[in-house]
Amino acid sequence: MTEFIAVISYQLSVISYQLSIISYQLSRAKLVQVIQSLIRRDFPKNNRSTILAFFEKTPVRC
């Protein structure tokens, strides 16, 4: 019975870790969206496409 509880505890900790990674990735993706919207709003059109292309080609990493 103790081993069963230990296994369940370990599995829950793994799930918690995976959820924290997902949460981090989502917050990072949201940050990229905010930066892109600020660039669209604040930069003139000729510079805007170059900067946005950088963000679109750069993958979101964790």
Secondary structure in CASP SS format (residue, H / E / C, confidence):
PFRMAT SS
TARGET T0000
AUTHOR 0000-0000-0000
METHOD secondary structure of the structure
MODEL  1
M C 1.00
T H 1.00
E H 1.00
F H 1.00
I H 1.00
A H 1.00
V H 1.00
I H 1.00
S H 1.00
Y H 1.00
Q H 1.00
L H 1.00
S H 1.00
V H 1.00
I H 1.00
S H 1.00
Y H 1.00
Q H 1.00
L H 1.00
S H 1.00
I H 1.00
I H 1.00
S H 1.00
Y H 1.00
Q H 1.00
L H 1.00
S H 1.00
R H 1.00
A H 1.00
K H 1.00
L H 1.00
V H 1.00
Q H 1.00
V H 1.00
I H 1.00
Q H 1.00
S H 1.00
L H 1.00
I H 1.00
R H 1.00
R H 1.00
D H 1.00
F C 1.00
P C 1.00
K H 1.00
N H 1.00
N H 1.00
R H 1.00
S H 1.00
T H 1.00
I H 1.00
L H 1.00
A H 1.00
F H 1.00
F H 1.00
E H 1.00
K H 1.00
T C 1.00
P C 1.00
V C 1.00
R C 1.00
C C 1.00
END
